[in-house]
């Protein structure tokens, strides 16, 4: 029996993978998730892999950059995407010197791409080792294929949509009040306003569908395991080891793509079953 579980509190989009993103009032939801989400990525020319803050000893400074569209409606159609480095420098993604300028600002060579090559991978540092040894340390890294549960297009870690409840986020914040816990650290696309008693209820949604507003339906396929990224500095949010450590204490569950055992998880991955517009305030129904 369908149950109303809450409403959409926030919609977030990240036009360039591993950079800060933008908050939207509404968007089109397609089979690749939020229109324009993770549509671009940076490649490390020395390895051919995605440059990702999941490898913090090399790429944590990507989170000092932000990518935002110029369209006030949040639509990607005919919109410019501007990258800012936090120091006053800005550049449009269409600038022919984009790779050179951003490489100079970052201090590492990058190449911007907007088409996902088959089989492209990234390095994911093991978060427990990063917590112990620090963000500058070279730790054990797992090699992950990009978007293994996503349709063609988009540079997603796994699936095209990442959802999270307000209750789970607030329980995490309450358990680490000094850790500057904000949704931006965990990079969800959709934050659902839910009753405070429904903590980590996303775990129970795997295999079920959520209807968002009158048009959109999504299927929850897996919990979202937390990597080292939430503990890194994100613009004005400082480095916070506890942003991952507290999830490690509160919610460890299985995520088979990472292997046997349990992992710290917050939120859930989903695919889009029925497309259409969504907006903040839309009702969310568990089917």
C-alpha positions as CSV (number, residue, x, y, z in Angstrom):
1,X,0.0,0.0,0.0
2,X,1.5,3.4,-1.0
3,X,2.6,5.5,2.0
4,X,3.4,9.3,2.0
5,X,6.9,9.5,3.5
6,X,7.7,13.2,3.1
7,X,8.4,16.1,0.6
8,X,11.4,17.2,-1.4
9,X,13.5,19.5,0.8
10,X,16.4,20.1,-1.7
11,X,17.5,19.3,-5.2
12,X,21.2,19.4,-6.0
13,X,23.2,19.1,-9.2
14,X,26.9,18.8,-9.8
15,X,27.7,19.8,-13.4
16,X,31.3,18.7,-13.1
17,X,32.2,15.6,-11.2
18,X,34.1,16.1,-7.9
19,X,33.5,19.9,-8.0
20,X,31.0,21.7,-5.8
21,X,27.5,22.0,-7.4
22,X,24.3,24.0,-7.1
23,X,21.0,23.9,-5.4
24,X,17.9,24.0,-7.6
25,X,14.2,24.8,-7.0
26,X,13.2,22.4,-9.7
27,X,14.5,20.4,-12.6
28,X,13.7,17.8,-15.2
29,X,14.3,14.2,-14.1
30,X,15.4,12.0,-17.0
31,X,16.7,8.4,-17.2
32,X,20.1,9.9,-16.4
33,X,18.8,11.6,-13.2
34,X,18.8,15.3,-12.7
35,X,19.2,17.1,-16.0
36,X,22.9,18.0,-16.4
37,X,24.1,16.2,-13.3
38,X,27.7,14.9,-13.6
39,X,27.6,15.7,-17.3
40,X,31.3,16.6,-17.4
41,X,34.4,15.2,-15.7
42,X,38.1,15.8,-15.6
43,X,40.5,13.2,-16.7
44,X,44.1,12.7,-15.4
45,X,46.1,12.5,-18.7
46,X,48.9,10.6,-17.0
47,X,46.6,7.6,-16.1
48,X,43.5,8.0,-18.3
49,X,41.3,7.8,-15.2
50,X,38.7,10.2,-13.8
51,X,40.2,12.9,-11.6
52,X,38.2,12.3,-8.4
53,X,38.4,13.6,-4.9
54,X,37.9,10.0,-3.9
55,X,41.7,10.0,-4.3
56,X,42.3,12.8,-1.8
57,X,46.1,12.8,-1.8
58,X,46.0,13.9,-5.5
59,X,42.6,15.5,-6.1
60,X,41.1,16.9,-2.9
61,X,41.6,20.4,-4.2
62,X,38.9,19.8,-6.8
63,X,36.4,20.5,-4.0
64,X,37.6,24.1,-3.8
65,X,36.1,24.6,-7.3
66,X,32.4,25.0,-8.0
67,X,30.4,24.6,-11.3
68,X,27.1,26.4,-11.8
69,X,24.8,27.1,-14.7
70,X,23.9,30.6,-15.7
71,X,20.2,29.7,-16.4
72,X,18.0,31.0,-13.5
73,X,15.5,28.3,-14.2
74,X,18.1,25.6,-13.6
75,X,17.6,24.2,-17.1
76,X,20.7,23.0,-19.0
77,X,19.3,24.1,-22.4
78,X,21.4,26.9,-23.8
79,X,23.0,27.5,-20.4
80,X,26.6,28.4,-19.7
81,X,28.4,26.4,-17.0
82,X,30.9,28.5,-15.1
83,X,33.7,27.1,-13.0
84,X,35.1,29.1,-10.2
85,X,38.2,28.3,-8.2
86,X,37.3,30.0,-4.9
87,X,40.0,32.7,-5.5
88,X,38.1,34.9,-7.8
89,X,39.0,33.1,-11.1
90,X,36.2,32.0,-13.3
91,X,36.0,30.3,-16.7
92,X,33.3,28.9,-19.0
93,X,33.4,25.3,-19.8
94,X,33.3,26.3,-23.5
95,X,36.5,28.3,-23.2
96,X,39.1,26.8,-25.6
97,X,41.8,27.3,-23.0
98,X,39.8,25.6,-20.2
99,X,42.2,22.6,-19.7
100,X,45.2,24.8,-19.6
101,X,43.8,27.4,-17.2
102,X,42.2,25.0,-14.8
103,X,45.4,22.9,-14.8
104,X,47.3,26.0,-13.8
105,X,44.8,26.9,-11.0
106,X,44.8,23.3,-9.7
107,X,48.5,22.7,-10.1
108,X,47.9,19.4,-11.8
109,X,47.2,18.6,-15.5
110,X,43.5,17.8,-16.4
111,X,41.5,17.3,-19.5
112,X,37.7,18.1,-19.6
113,X,35.4,15.5,-21.2
114,X,31.7,15.3,-21.7
115,X,31.4,11.8,-23.2
116,X,31.9,8.8,-21.0
117,X,34.4,6.4,-22.5
118,X,33.5,2.8,-22.2
119,X,35.1,1.2,-19.1
120,X,36.6,4.4,-17.7
121,X,37.6,4.1,-14.1
122,X,38.6,6.1,-11.0
123,X,40.7,5.3,-7.9
124,X,38.9,5.2,-4.6
125,X,41.0,5.5,-1.5
126,X,39.8,3.4,1.4
127,X,38.2,5.8,3.8
128,X,39.2,4.0,7.0
129,X,42.9,4.4,5.9
130,X,42.4,8.0,5.1
131,X,40.8,8.6,8.5
132,X,43.8,7.0,10.2
133,X,46.7,8.3,8.0
134,X,45.3,11.6,6.7
135,X,44.2,13.1,3.4
136,X,47.8,13.6,2.1
137,X,48.8,10.0,2.6
138,X,49.0,7.5,-0.2
139,X,46.7,4.7,1.0
140,X,45.2,1.5,-0.5
141,X,43.1,2.4,-3.5
142,X,40.3,0.4,-5.1
143,X,39.8,0.8,-8.8
144,X,36.1,1.3,-9.7
145,X,34.4,1.4,-13.0
146,X,32.3,4.6,-13.5
147,X,28.4,4.3,-13.6
148,X,28.1,0.6,-13.5
149,X,24.4,0.9,-12.7
150,X,23.7,3.9,-14.9
151,X,22.5,4.3,-18.5
152,X,24.8,5.8,-21.2
153,X,26.0,9.3,-20.3
154,X,26.9,10.9,-17.1
155,X,30.0,10.4,-14.8
156,X,28.2,8.8,-11.8
157,X,30.0,6.8,-9.2
158,X,27.4,4.0,-9.5
159,X,23.7,5.0,-10.3
160,X,22.2,8.2,-11.8
161,X,20.5,9.3,-8.6
162,X,21.5,9.7,-5.0
163,X,18.7,10.3,-2.4
164,X,18.9,11.0,1.3
165,X,16.5,11.8,4.1
166,X,16.6,14.8,6.4
167,X,16.2,12.4,9.4
168,X,19.3,10.5,8.5
169,X,21.3,13.7,7.9
170,X,20.1,15.2,11.1
171,X,20.9,12.1,13.1
172,X,24.4,12.2,11.7
173,X,24.7,15.8,12.6
174,X,23.4,15.2,16.2
175,X,26.0,12.4,16.7
176,X,28.9,14.7,15.7
177,X,27.8,18.3,16.6
178,X,31.3,19.8,16.0
179,X,31.8,18.2,12.6
180,X,30.0,20.8,10.4
181,X,27.7,18.1,9.0
182,X,25.9,19.5,5.9
183,X,24.2,17.7,2.9
184,X,26.8,19.2,0.6
185,X,29.5,16.9,2.1
186,X,27.5,13.8,1.0
187,X,26.6,15.2,-2.5
188,X,23.0,13.9,-2.8
189,X,20.7,14.9,-5.7
190,X,17.5,14.8,-3.6
191,X,17.0,15.4,0.1
192,X,13.6,14.2,1.3
193,X,12.1,15.9,4.4
194,X,11.0,13.0,6.6
195,X,9.9,12.6,10.2
196,X,12.8,12.7,12.7
197,X,12.1,9.2,13.9
198,X,12.7,7.7,10.5
199,X,16.5,7.4,10.8
200,X,18.4,5.5,8.1
201,X,15.1,4.4,6.6
202,X,16.8,4.5,3.2
203,X,18.2,1.1,4.1
204,X,14.7,-0.4,3.9
205,X,13.8,1.1,0.5
206,X,16.1,-1.1,-1.5
207,X,14.1,-2.9,-4.1
208,X,11.1,-0.5,-3.8
209,X,9.9,2.6,-5.7
210,X,9.4,6.2,-4.7
211,X,6.9,8.4,-6.5
212,X,7.9,12.1,-6.6
213,X,5.2,14.6,-7.5
214,X,2.7,13.7,-10.2
215,X,5.1,12.3,-12.8
216,X,8.4,10.9,-11.6
217,X,9.0,7.4,-10.2
218,X,12.4,6.1,-9.0
219,X,13.6,2.7,-7.9
220,X,16.0,2.4,-5.0
221,X,18.7,-0.2,-5.8
222,X,21.4,0.1,-3.2
223,X,22.6,2.0,-0.1
224,X,25.2,4.7,-0.7
225,X,28.6,3.8,0.8
226,X,30.6,6.7,2.0
227,X,34.1,7.3,0.7
228,X,36.7,9.8,1.9
229,X,35.0,12.8,0.2
230,X,32.7,13.9,3.0
231,X,35.6,14.4,5.4
232,X,37.4,16.8,2.9
233,X,37.1,20.6,2.9
234,X,34.3,21.7,0.6
235,X,34.7,25.4,-0.1
236,X,33.8,27.0,3.3
237,X,33.2,23.7,5.0
238,X,36.4,22.7,6.7
239,X,38.1,19.3,6.8
240,X,36.1,17.0,9.1
241,X,37.2,13.4,9.8
242,X,34.1,12.9,11.9
243,X,31.9,13.4,8.8
244,X,32.8,9.9,7.8
245,X,33.7,8.5,11.2
246,X,30.3,9.1,12.6
247,X,28.6,7.3,9.7
248,X,31.0,4.5,10.3
249,X,29.7,4.2,13.8
250,X,26.0,4.7,13.1
251,X,25.2,2.8,9.9
252,X,27.3,0.0,8.5
253,X,25.6,-2.3,5.9
254,X,26.5,-4.4,2.9
255,X,27.3,-3.0,-0.5
256,X,28.4,-6.0,-2.6
257,X,30.1,-4.0,-5.4
258,X,32.8,-3.1,-2.9
259,X,33.3,-6.7,-1.8
260,X,32.3,-8.7,1.3
261,X,31.6,-7.1,4.6
262,X,29.8,-4.0,5.7
263,X,30.5,-0.3,4.9
264,X,29.5,3.1,6.3
265,X,26.4,4.1,4.3
266,X,24.3,7.2,4.2
267,X,21.5,7.7,1.7
268,X,20.6,5.4,-1.2
269,X,21.2,5.0,-5.0
270,X,18.3,4.9,-7.4
271,X,17.4,4.6,-11.0
272,X,14.7,6.6,-12.8
273,X,11.6,4.6,-13.9
274,X,9.3,7.4,-15.0
275,X,10.6,10.8,-16.1
276,X,9.3,14.3,-15.7
277,X,9.6,17.6,-13.7
278,X,10.2,17.7,-10.0
279,X,10.4,20.6,-7.6
280,X,11.0,21.4,-4.0
281,X,7.9,20.7,-1.9
282,X,6.8,17.8,-4.1
283,X,5.2,14.9,-2.2
284,X,7.2,11.7,-2.0
285,X,5.2,8.4,-1.8
286,X,6.7,4.9,-1.0
287,X,5.1,2.4,-3.3
